[in-house]
Amino acid sequence: MRRPGAAGRGRGRPPGDRAAEAVTREELRVAVDATSLLGVRTGIGQLTARLIEELTRQPGCDVAAYALTWRGRRALASEVPPTVTAGTRAFPARLTRALWPRVAWPRVEWWTGPVDVVHATNYVAPPARAPVLVTIADLTFVRFPELATADTRAYTTVVEAALRRGALVHTYSEFVASEVREHFGLASERVVTVSPGLTTRPGGQAARGRALARTDRYVLALGTVEPRKNLPVLVAAFDRLAAADPDLALVVAGPDGWGVADYDVAVAAAAHQDRIRRLGHVPDDARASLLAGASVLAYPSLYEGFGLPPLEAMQAGIPVVASNAGSLPEVLGDAALLPDPHDPDALADALRSALDDPATRATLTERGGERVARYSWTRAAPQFVAAYRRVAAVSAG
């Protein structure tokens, strides 16, 4: 909790003065966009929830969460820790998207009160009196617009507006940091990379996972059903394996995104569609159990800015087959098999090896355990606080 009067310090001062004070004094008040905590949580929502939780444990870090929503704003207070201030002013999210690329109003302080730094966790950065750090998880909207919705493609406009106002950029991987610097023409000091810790905790029950899957032997795919996740190719690869492995099933767990029809078409064309099970969104405890019971995790994404599900599988001791696309080689290293995501035969061969070759399974499991040790919130949370102070220092300078 902040000391009495901390939030009011710096009122009426120029932004640079407030930023300089935030760099030197112990306490830092951070506004965090928590919109993604509302409704069904995707990967961004899971990351943001854990980030806020971990920030409350950092000495001298006072957190105010805000949500850009009209209907869901009253739910925010119940989604954040009790020590976090929930900013819930009534203002439609669509209106902010329309206004912010053009005018610096309304400022985020209208939701949060005075803050030292703003962390916009999901592309949409508000105008603010305080310096702003905007997270760009990936550049799908630039690199692969055909894999993005119209709303996602509009991120170009809102990100460029934030950069013109002086925002700094946060990425989860060096791969995306390099893309951001190149695409937006940013100097190195305007981009900071901090990888997250794992958002889930171990403890799933393998027997429950197998019961949910209705089989003892299954390939698990986790994530939103959308074109970027490349599920039709995974279905084709599974179909190649299933003919020789009558006990094997493919289990897909994740909410509907867009492009679900392509997935449905692929399943309808599969010779072994009766062993393809789609569970939709599952709660965290079921997710953990599905991981614990899986034979292998498949994550053949066409493009990723980080990729948490493979690390969650490694944490559960499950071999991983991902892809050689985007940041996945950087994040997963040699702890996963990384075939070409466009080649169903290569994907099928990698899955077969991870399923049936004892030496491969043992190697992937051992390397996976070593790999996940790099991604802890004990390490990540202080790095985020250091990044906030860096943002304040750059803005002050």
Summary of the structure (lengths in Angstrom):
residues: 397
radius of gyration: 21.8
end to end distance: 28.3
largest distance: 71.7
contacts: 1408
relative contact order: 0.13
helix: 48%
strand: 13%
